[in-house]
Amino acid sequence: MTTKIMTDSQLELNQRKNMGLGMGIVAIVLGVAGILLPSISTFVVETWLALILVSVGISNTFYAIKHRPEGYTWQIILGLLYVATSIALFVYPLSSVLTLTLLLGSFLLTEGVFELVLAFKLRPSKNWGWALSNGIVTLILGLLVWFEWPQDAPWAIGTLVGISVLSTGISRVMLSLNQTSMPSNSPSSAA
């Protein structure tokens, strides 16, 4: 009977692979939910953004009041601007969705370009095409938002975020599955 002893670097590689797979699967599930429930997803994205902005605004304002750093008056004004923006997101949801949809299109265009750059940096990797596909899909989604704005705004955020998250999840799962061998420069491969 032989027993297989795993080295620390093999354990670390397995942990990274499992974590990548897990994160990819969660992203796939969330992406499918976003596609199937676009209006709810749009509302969730808008609400999440409003909550983030109000949190940053309140904490920035309290920090500036308590510690009085240089330029604290501007930091207080900025904190109040964050809070006011979050209130506007809650009070004017339709206008907010229109604006957020346009911002989402810009974000997806930018993310698509960065994903394409990442794909070409991963080109020596076995499954680099998945990262390339993710970049192309994200870039196309950004262009769709720009060409269809504003009539598709109420469902666009949820659907497009869902597609982007699904694409990212598939890409991460496939890249994680590629992590099956030890890097050639690791100490255990030299032994």
C-alpha positions, 0 to 999 in steps of 0.5 A: 500500500502506497500513500501519497504525501502532498507537499505544501505547494501542492496543497496550496495549488489545490486550495487555489484551484478549489477557491477559483472553482467555488468563486466561479460557480457562485458567479455562474449562479448569480449570473443566471439569476441576474439574467432570469430576473432582470428587473429585480437585478436592476433594483438590487444593483441600484440599491447596492450602489446607494447603500455603498455611497451612503456608507462612504459619505457618512464615514467620510463625514464623521472622519473629517469632523472627528480628526480634522485633517487638512482640507477637512471642510472639503472632505465634509462637503464630499461626504455630504455629496455622497449622501445626497447622491445616495438619497437621489438614487432612492428617491428618483429610481427611474432617472437613476436607472437611466444614469446607471445604465449609461455608466454601466455601458461605460464600465463594461466597455472599459472592463472588456478592454482590460479583460482583453489585455489580461487574455493576451497576457495569459496567452501562454496558458492552456485555457487563455481563450476563455479569458479572451471570450470573456473580454469580447462578451463584455465589450459587446455588452458595453456596446449594446448598452450604448446603442440601445440606451435609454429604451432598454434601461429598466432591464438592461442593468440586471440582464447585462450584469447577469451576463457579465457575471456569468461570463466571468464565472465560466472564465474563472472555472475554466482557468481554475481547471487549468491549474493542474500542474505545478509551476516549473519554478517552484521548489518542489519541481526542482526536487 
